Amino acid sequence: MRASFHVVIPARYGSERLPAKPLATVAGKPMVQHTWERAGASGAASITIATDDERIAAACRTFGADVLLTAETHRSGTDRVAEVAKQRGWPADAIVVNLQGDEPLMPPALIARAARTLVEAEGAGIATLATPIAGSAEFNNPNAVKVVCDRNGRALYFSRAPIPASRDAGDDDEPRRPLGLRHIGLYAYRVATLEMLTHEPPCPLELVERLEQLRALWLGMDIAVATVDPAPPAGVDTTDDLERVERLLNE
């Protein structure tokens, strides 16, 4: 099934570890341009870069992007995406994919897959992706977010902890790993769900785990999860990540 969807790329200027990250040069282009080009190959009806800074907006206009300046006060990229949906006047049932500006290697097919998953998931307001966990190191890494799902592929819980846990201390990871998946931070939203989600304050679980998607589960929203394999290359958080992405793009 072909899905009709919009892509919004949040691109914030401030970053604790890598200031002005969207404008970092990778393989001769600003990183956000690589992300925009990936979105352009996904079949999206429209692509909007949402930023809080005129320097990013000006750079994006030079390569022909549709840019919207959004509030500097947003707490997350999701809030920025919600502002774009409101300013554009997209209807409540429209589908919007949130593609972070620091994902220059995201395969276009996965962007479309997130949207298609939501179209096919009756009753869900959000869709996201996950991939099999590679090994014990990843399973136990708090920076690798895990998700467990019900039999219909709906998320039950997301955690930085290795889930599911074992009642019996000392059990190895092997029997548990296949029951959990590593979450990929790519989301598709229905506009009505996006609006509802961003009008609610952070919930206690979200504040403890530092995982925004737990707010949706706290509110009783259904999140459809599609499993993909192989996993997409990781995004950019550090200078080392920039060097890794540069090597991959040059190859």
N, C-alpha and C positions, 0 to 999 in steps of 0.2 A: 504493500500500500504506500503510495506517495503522499507525504505529508506537506501541507502548506504551513510555513512557519517563518518567523522573523528571528534574526540573530542580533543580540546586543552584546557588545564587547566593552565591559567596564575597564577603564584605563586610568588609574589614579597616579598622580605625580609623586606623592609622598610614599616612601617605603623605608622601614627601619634598616633593612639589610642592604637594599639596593635603590637609593634615591633615583628618581627620574627613570625608573626601570622601563616603562614602555618605549622610551626614546633611545635606549641602549642600542648601539649599532651591532647587528648580527648579520654576517655575510653581506655586508654592504648596504643593509636597510635597517630602519628602526624596527625593533622587535615587534611592535604592534602592527606594522605593515605585514609581516609574515603571518600573524594571526588573522588579520583581515583577509588576506589572500586565501587562507585555508577556509574561512567562512564563505568566501565568494565561490568556492568550488563545491559547496555543500548542497546547492539547490535552494537556498533560502530566498524568500520573496523580497526581503530587504535586510540590509546590514547597517547597523548604527554603532559608531564608537561613542561611548558615553564617558566623558572626562570631567574633571574638576578644575582643569588648568588650561589656560589659553595657549601655553607653549606646546602642549600635546595636541590641542585642537589645530593649531597652525601647521604643525608637522603633518598631521593626518590629511589636511586639506590638500597638501602638495601632491599626495599620491591618489587623490580623487575620492577619498572616503567621505561618507555622510557622517557628520560629527554633531553631537549635541552637548553643549555645556550644561552640566548638572550641579546640584548644590555641593558645596564643600563639606557640609555637615553630615553626609551619609556615613553610617557606621559600616556598611558593607557594600559589595558589588551588587547584591540582590536589591538593596534599596535604590541603587543607581538605575538598575534595569527597570524597576517599578516606576521610577520617574519618567523614563523614556516612554514606557507603555502609556502612561497617563498623558504626556505631552503629545504623543502621536495619535491619541484617541482610538487605540486598538480596541475592538470589542471584547467582551468578557470571555468569549470562548476561543479567542485567538491564542496561538501557541508561540511562546518566546523562548529561545534557547540562550542561556547565559553562558557565554564563552569568555573566560578570563583573558585579559590582554597579554598575560605572561605564558600563553600556551601556543608558541609559534610552530610546534610540531604536531598539533592535534589533527588526526586524519579527518578530512571532510566527511568521510562515510560515517564516522562516529557522531558527528554533529547531527547529521540527518537521522541516524539511528535513535538518538535521544528523542528527537521530535516524533519519529514514527512510533516509538514505544508509548508515548503519551497518547497519540491518536488511537492506538489499539487498546489502551488500558481503560476500559469502561469504569467510571467512578473515581479514577485517580486524578489529582490536580497537579501532580509533579511526577516527572520521570527522571531517572539518572542511570548511570552505568556502573558496573563493577566487573572485576576480573578475578580469576583464580589466584590464590595466594601462592607465591613462588616457593616459600620455604620458611623454616622456623625463625630466621632473622627478621623477615618481613612480618610474620605473624606477631612477633613480640615487640616490634618497633612502634612506639607511640605516634610517630609521624606518619605511619601508614594506617589510615582509618579503615576499620573493618565494618562490615554490615552483615547481618543475618536476616534471612527472608522467610516468609511463609511459603506454603506449597504453590501459591499462585504468583510468586515472584514479587510480592509486596514487602517492603522493608518492615522488619520488626524492631530493629534497633541498630544504631551506629555507635561505634566506640573506638577510642584509641587503645583500649585494652584488647588482649587476645580473646575474642569471643567466637564461639561459645566457650565458656569456662568449664572446667571439669570439677565435679564434686570431690574426686579422689586425688589428693595431693600426690605429686610425683608422676602423674600420667604424662606421657610424652605428647607432642603436638600432633602427631600423625593422624589419629582418628578424628581430631577436631577441625583441622585445617580445611578439609573439604566442605564442612558445614558453614564455614564463613567465607566471605569474599572481601577483596580489597576494593574499597570505594574509589571511583574515579570522579573527580569534582566537576562534572559537566551536567547541567540541569536543563530540563525543559519544563516550563510552567504554562498553565492556563492563566490568562490575564486576571481573571476573577480570584484565583488562588493566590497569585502574586500580590495582589492588592490586599487581600485579607492577611496574608502572612506578614507583610511589611508594616501593617498597622498594629501589630501585636508586639508587646515588649519581649525581650529575651526571657526564656523560661529557665527555671533552675537547672535542668539537665544540660541545657545549652551552655550555661555559664560554667558549670563544672567541667564538662568535656571540651569546651571551646569548639563546639560543632553546631553551626547555625541550623542544619537540617533537622536537628532534634526538636526545634520549635514546631516544625510542621507535624511531627509525630505527637508531640505534647498536645497540639490542638486537634488531634484526631484526623488529620489529613492522611490520605493514602499516597504513598510514594511507590511507583512502579520501578522495578530494577531490572535492567537488561544485562545479561552476562556477555562480555566480549572477550575474545582471546585471539591474538595476543593483546596485551595492554598497550595503550599509546605511550610514547616517550614522555618522560616527566617534564613538567613546566620549569620555569626559571624563578629561583628565589635568591640565588647568590652569584657572585662572580664566577665561581667554578661551574655553575650551571650554564652561564653564558658561554663559557669556553666549550663545554660539552655540546651545546646546541650548534655553535659555530662549526665544530668539526662535522657534525651530522649533516648540516645543510651543505657544507662544502663537498661532502662525499656524494 
